[in-house]
Amino acid sequence: MKWFASIKDRIVDGGSPFGPGMEITSAGVRTLPHDKGAIAGYTIIKAESMEEAVKLAKTCPIITGMRVYEAMSM
């Protein structure tokens, strides 16, 4: 929680944890395993660039793996 407190001015949406998921493709539907490779939740932060977001994400002490995406304007 200290890490989240340290970036509180950058948090747009504190997010939520995820439970088990499903993948839907043209080939069908499959249950996604809720294991170490699963996406466990999300947090939306404000950063000036992808590089800045990655740098900030790398400072998180509790994550063993993380994906960073840019939210595109519509």
C-alpha positions as CSV (number, residue, x, y, z in Angstrom):
1,M,0.0,0.0,0.0
2,K,3.0,2.3,0.5
3,W,3.7,2.2,-3.2
4,F,0.2,3.2,-4.1
5,A,0.4,6.0,-1.6
6,S,3.6,7.2,-3.2
7,I,1.9,7.5,-6.7
8,K,-1.5,8.7,-5.5
9,D,-1.2,11.9,-7.5
10,R,-0.9,9.8,-10.7
11,I,-3.7,7.4,-10.1
12,V,-6.7,8.0,-12.4
13,D,-8.5,4.8,-11.4
14,G,-7.3,2.7,-8.5
15,G,-8.6,-0.4,-10.2
16,S,-9.9,-3.7,-9.0
17,P,-8.7,-7.3,-8.7
18,F,-9.8,-9.8,-11.3
19,G,-11.2,-13.2,-10.7
20,P,-11.2,-16.1,-13.2
21,G,-11.8,-15.1,-16.9
22,M,-13.0,-16.5,-20.2
23,E,-11.5,-16.0,-23.7
24,I,-13.9,-15.8,-26.6
25,T,-12.7,-16.3,-30.1
26,S,-14.1,-17.4,-33.4
27,A,-13.0,-20.9,-32.5
28,G,-15.0,-21.0,-29.3
29,V,-14.8,-20.1,-25.6
30,R,-12.3,-21.3,-23.1
31,T,-11.8,-20.8,-19.4
32,L,-8.6,-18.9,-18.6
33,P,-6.5,-20.3,-15.8
34,H,-6.3,-18.1,-12.7
35,D,-2.6,-18.8,-12.2
36,K,0.7,-16.9,-12.1
37,G,0.3,-15.9,-15.7
38,A,-3.2,-14.4,-15.2
39,I,-4.0,-10.7,-15.3
40,A,-4.8,-10.2,-11.6
41,G,-6.1,-6.7,-11.7
42,Y,-5.6,-3.2,-13.1
43,T,-4.7,0.3,-12.1
44,I,-4.9,3.3,-14.4
45,I,-2.2,5.9,-14.0
46,K,-1.5,9.2,-15.7
47,A,2.0,9.4,-17.4
48,E,3.4,11.7,-20.0
49,S,4.8,8.8,-22.1
50,M,4.9,5.0,-22.3
51,E,8.5,5.2,-21.1
52,E,7.4,7.1,-18.0
53,A,4.7,4.6,-17.3
54,V,7.1,1.7,-17.6
55,K,9.6,3.4,-15.4
56,L,6.9,4.0,-12.7
57,A,5.6,0.4,-13.0
58,K,9.1,-1.0,-12.5
59,T,9.1,0.6,-9.0
60,C,6.2,-1.5,-7.8
61,P,7.6,-3.9,-5.1
62,I,4.7,-6.5,-5.2
63,I,4.4,-7.3,-8.9
64,T,6.3,-10.2,-10.4
65,G,5.1,-9.2,-13.9
66,M,3.1,-6.3,-15.3
67,R,1.7,-5.2,-18.7
68,V,1.5,-1.6,-19.6
69,Y,-0.9,-0.3,-22.2
70,E,-1.7,3.2,-23.5
71,A,-5.3,4.3,-23.4
72,M,-6.0,5.8,-26.8
73,S,-8.3,8.7,-27.4
74,M,-11.5,8.1,-29.4
